[in-house]
Amino acid sequence: MRHEELLYTYMDDPQVIEDLKRIRELGLPQTCIAAGYVRNRVWDKLHGYVALTPLHDIDVIYYDPGNTLEERDHHWEQLLNRGQINRHWSVKNQARMHERNGDPPYASAEDAMRYWPETATAVGIYMDDQDIVHIVAPFGLDDLFEMRVRKSPYFRNTTAFRVRVFQKEWLDTWPLLIMDM
């Protein structure tokens, strides 16, 4: 049922469908829109907000171990940002992000998401060639829909997790969140 709830959360928004089609057109392997783009929208709906919480950026992830040059990500960002007003796309090849994070090499985009700080943030969506929306959620969707902020078991730095949660002021934005710290 959780998957269906998430799909319905997105399918009623033409902007989401347009965004999913834009990233699909890039043709990148294992690509999806993830993190705050998904999390914020779900938490906004669960809080009954009419207006969406503004996003700092739109996180696009993909996995291509054959080309891990950071310049390639910048190219995709420039392409996605072209013609966009008040929207900032951020593109990251997860095949190289383990180096920055001090983790063992990731095996896929989904595997990389396991190492993200919060379980509720480790959710992504993408649209296949038949216009079907799919979900990538290595920890499932319970924490997201229960509004539980929990540290990923693979994210080792508990202090960084706590600082991140409070710096982002999530409790001010979504006061119904359950902090599992």
C-alpha positions as CSV (number, residue, x, y, z in Angstrom):
1,M,0.0,0.0,0.0
2,R,2.8,2.4,0.8
3,H,4.1,2.3,-2.8
4,E,0.6,3.1,-4.1
5,E,0.3,6.0,-1.7
6,L,3.6,7.5,-2.9
7,L,2.7,7.1,-6.6
8,Y,-0.7,8.8,-6.0
9,T,1.2,11.6,-4.2
10,Y,3.1,12.3,-7.4
11,M,0.8,11.4,-10.2
12,D,-1.5,14.4,-9.5
13,D,1.2,16.9,-10.1
14,P,2.1,17.8,-13.7
15,Q,5.4,19.4,-12.6
16,V,6.6,16.0,-11.2
17,I,5.7,14.2,-14.4
18,E,7.6,16.9,-16.5
19,D,10.6,16.5,-14.2
20,L,10.6,12.8,-14.4
21,K,10.4,13.0,-18.2
22,R,13.3,15.4,-18.3
23,I,15.6,13.1,-16.4
24,R,14.5,10.1,-18.4
25,E,15.6,12.0,-21.6
26,L,19.1,12.2,-20.2
27,G,19.5,8.5,-20.7
28,L,21.7,8.0,-17.7
29,P,21.9,4.6,-16.0
30,Q,19.9,4.0,-12.8
31,T,18.8,7.6,-12.7
32,C,16.1,9.0,-10.4
33,I,15.0,12.1,-8.6
34,A,15.6,11.6,-4.9
35,A,16.0,13.0,-1.4
36,G,14.2,16.2,-0.5
37,Y,12.2,16.2,-3.8
38,V,10.4,13.1,-2.6
39,R,10.6,13.5,1.1
40,N,9.4,17.1,1.4
41,R,6.4,16.5,-0.9
42,V,5.2,13.5,1.1
43,W,5.7,15.3,4.4
44,D,4.0,18.4,3.1
45,K,0.9,16.3,2.1
46,L,0.9,14.5,5.4
47,H,0.9,17.9,7.2
48,G,-1.9,19.1,5.1
49,Y,0.1,21.9,3.5
50,V,-1.4,23.4,0.4
51,A,1.8,25.1,-0.8
52,L,4.9,23.0,-1.2
53,T,7.9,23.6,1.0
54,P,10.6,25.3,-1.2
55,L,13.4,23.0,-2.3
56,H,17.0,24.1,-2.1
57,D,17.7,21.8,-5.1
58,I,16.4,18.9,-7.1
59,D,18.6,16.0,-6.5
60,V,19.2,13.7,-9.5
61,I,21.3,10.6,-8.9
62,Y,22.5,8.0,-11.3
63,Y,25.1,5.2,-11.3
64,D,27.8,5.0,-14.0
65,P,31.1,3.5,-12.9
66,G,32.4,3.8,-16.5
67,N,32.6,7.6,-16.4
68,T,32.9,9.2,-12.9
69,L,34.2,12.6,-14.0
70,E,32.6,15.3,-11.9
71,E,32.6,17.6,-15.0
72,R,30.0,15.2,-16.6
73,D,27.6,15.9,-13.7
74,H,28.1,19.6,-14.2
75,H,27.2,19.2,-17.9
76,W,23.9,17.5,-16.9
77,E,23.2,20.2,-14.3
78,Q,23.6,22.9,-16.9
79,L,21.4,21.1,-19.3
80,L,18.6,20.6,-16.7
81,N,18.9,24.2,-15.3
82,R,18.6,25.7,-18.8
83,G,15.3,27.6,-19.0
84,Q,14.5,26.9,-15.3
85,I,13.5,29.8,-13.1
86,N,13.9,29.4,-9.3
87,R,14.8,25.7,-9.7
88,H,18.3,24.3,-9.2
89,W,19.1,20.8,-10.4
90,S,21.9,18.9,-8.7
91,V,23.3,15.8,-10.5
92,K,25.6,13.3,-8.8
93,N,27.0,10.0,-10.2
94,Q,26.8,7.7,-7.2
95,A,29.6,5.6,-8.6
96,R,32.1,8.1,-7.3
97,M,30.4,9.5,-4.2
98,H,31.8,6.7,-1.9
99,E,35.2,8.5,-2.2
100,R,33.9,11.8,-0.9
101,N,32.0,10.0,1.9
102,G,34.7,7.6,3.0
103,D,32.6,4.5,2.3
104,P,33.3,1.3,0.5
105,P,32.5,1.5,-3.3
106,Y,28.8,1.5,-4.0
107,A,27.4,-1.3,-6.2
108,S,24.4,0.7,-7.6
109,A,22.4,3.9,-7.1
110,E,20.2,2.1,-4.6
111,D,23.2,0.8,-2.7
112,A,24.5,4.4,-2.5
113,M,21.2,5.6,-1.0
114,R,21.7,3.2,1.9
115,Y,24.6,5.4,3.0
116,W,22.6,8.6,3.1
117,P,22.1,10.1,6.5
118,E,18.4,9.4,7.0
119,T,16.2,6.5,6.0
120,A,13.3,8.7,5.0
121,T,15.5,10.7,2.6
122,A,16.7,7.5,0.9
123,V,13.8,7.4,-1.6
124,G,13.9,8.1,-5.3
125,I,11.5,8.0,-8.2
126,Y,11.9,7.6,-11.9
127,M,9.7,7.1,-15.0
128,D,10.3,4.2,-17.4
129,D,9.8,4.3,-21.2
130,Q,6.2,3.3,-20.7
131,D,5.5,6.3,-18.5
132,I,5.3,4.1,-15.4
133,V,6.6,5.7,-12.2
134,H,8.9,3.5,-10.1
135,I,10.2,3.9,-6.6
136,V,13.7,3.2,-5.3
137,A,13.7,2.9,-1.5
138,P,16.4,0.7,0.1
139,F,14.8,1.0,3.5
140,G,11.2,0.9,2.4
141,L,8.7,3.7,2.9
142,D,7.5,3.2,6.4
143,D,9.8,5.9,7.9
144,L,8.8,8.4,5.2
145,F,5.1,7.9,5.7
146,E,5.3,7.6,9.5
147,M,7.3,10.9,9.4
148,R,10.1,9.2,11.4
149,V,13.6,10.8,11.2
150,R,16.0,7.9,11.7
151,K,19.7,7.6,11.0
152,S,20.6,5.1,8.3
153,P,22.4,2.1,9.8
154,Y,25.1,2.6,7.2
155,F,25.7,6.2,8.0
156,R,28.4,6.1,10.7
157,N,28.6,9.7,11.9
158,T,25.8,10.1,14.5
159,T,26.9,13.6,15.3
160,A,26.8,14.7,11.7
161,F,23.3,13.2,11.4
162,R,22.0,15.1,14.4
163,V,23.6,18.4,13.3
164,R,22.1,18.0,9.8
165,V,18.6,17.4,11.1
166,F,18.6,20.5,13.3
167,Q,20.4,22.7,10.8
168,K,17.7,21.9,8.2
169,E,15.1,23.0,10.8
170,W,12.8,20.1,9.9
171,L,10.9,20.2,13.2
172,D,10.0,23.9,12.5
173,T,8.9,23.0,9.0
174,W,7.1,19.8,9.8
175,P,6.2,19.7,13.5
176,L,4.6,16.3,13.4
177,L,7.9,14.6,12.7
178,I,9.1,11.9,15.1
179,M,12.8,12.3,15.8
180,D,14.4,8.9,16.4
181,M,17.8,10.0,17.6
